[in-house]
Amino acid sequence: MVRIRKAKLEDLLDIYNIIRHAARTGAVLERSQQEILEHLRDFIVAEAEDEIVGVVALHFATPEMCEVRSLVVAEKWRGLGVGKRLLSRVIKEAKQFGFKKIFVLAQAPHLYLQKGFKLVPKEKLPNKIWKDCVNCPKFPQCDEEAYVLFLSSSSKK
């Protein structure tokens, strides 16, 4: 059984390793252990069989917009709904904080499109997001596209 929960300090190395492995394929941007530590409160993990099998982070970008970052599921757990559950959890958290929009930069948008994200020009995103781009090995030839989900304002409970 897979359990979705907020990350803990003891998860730091596992989060780093799962992201590092995915970054080698170009699926996500690599994050240092220090960067993960500094943003540990942003992370949600999927745990099964006493191991971390998936991760995602919710990064606050502007007072109205947040970003899905580092959504990764371990290879043997793909296709089992772990990614969908992680994404649902960050969408729920974004709504609880009162954000109006949540966005992601992605190469493989299928999961995001299923959840209602819409393709938008990257130029519509705040300049603040581009600070990560300069550290990306694909810069300036980015193969990712921007997707935004508009959150209902009635979810601010």
Secondary structure in CASP SS format (residue, H / E / C, confidence):
PFRMAT SS
TARGET T0000
AUTHOR 0000-0000-0000
METHOD secondary structure of the structure
MODEL  1
M C 1.00
V C 1.00
R E 1.00
I E 1.00
R E 1.00
K E 1.00
A C 1.00
K C 1.00
L H 1.00
E H 1.00
D H 1.00
L H 1.00
L H 1.00
D H 1.00
I H 1.00
Y H 1.00
N H 1.00
I H 1.00
I H 1.00
R H 1.00
H H 1.00
A H 1.00
A H 1.00
R H 1.00
T C 1.00
G C 1.00
A C 1.00
V C 1.00
L C 1.00
E C 1.00
R C 1.00
S C 1.00
Q H 1.00
Q H 1.00
E H 1.00
I H 1.00
L H 1.00
E H 1.00
H C 1.00
L H 1.00
R H 1.00
D H 1.00
F E 1.00
I E 1.00
V E 1.00
A E 1.00
E E 1.00
A E 1.00
E C 1.00
D C 1.00
E E 1.00
I E 1.00
V E 1.00
G E 1.00
V E 1.00
V E 1.00
A E 1.00
L E 1.00
H E 1.00
F E 1.00
A C 1.00
T C 1.00
P C 1.00
E C 1.00
M E 1.00
C E 1.00
E E 1.00
V E 1.00
R E 1.00
S E 1.00
L E 1.00
V E 1.00
V E 1.00
A C 1.00
E H 1.00
K H 1.00
W H 1.00
R C 1.00
G C 1.00
L C 1.00
G C 1.00
V H 1.00
G H 1.00
K H 1.00
R H 1.00
L H 1.00
L H 1.00
S H 1.00
R H 1.00
V H 1.00
I H 1.00
K H 1.00
E H 1.00
A H 1.00
K H 1.00
Q H 1.00
F H 1.00
G C 1.00
F C 1.00
K C 1.00
K E 1.00
I E 1.00
F E 1.00
V E 1.00
L E 1.00
A E 1.00
Q C 1.00
A C 1.00
P C 1.00
H H 1.00
L H 1.00
Y H 1.00
L H 1.00
Q H 1.00
K C 1.00
G C 1.00
F C 1.00
K E 1.00
L E 1.00
V E 1.00
P C 1.00
K H 1.00
E H 1.00
K H 1.00
L C 1.00
P C 1.00
N H 1.00
K H 1.00
I H 1.00
W H 1.00
K H 1.00
D H 1.00
C H 1.00
V C 1.00
N C 1.00
C C 1.00
P C 1.00
K C 1.00
F C 1.00
P C 1.00
Q C 1.00
C C 1.00
D C 1.00
E C 1.00
E E 1.00
A E 1.00
Y E 1.00
V E 1.00
L E 1.00
F E 1.00
L C 1.00
S C 1.00
S H 1.00
S H 1.00
S H 1.00
K C 1.00
K C 1.00
END
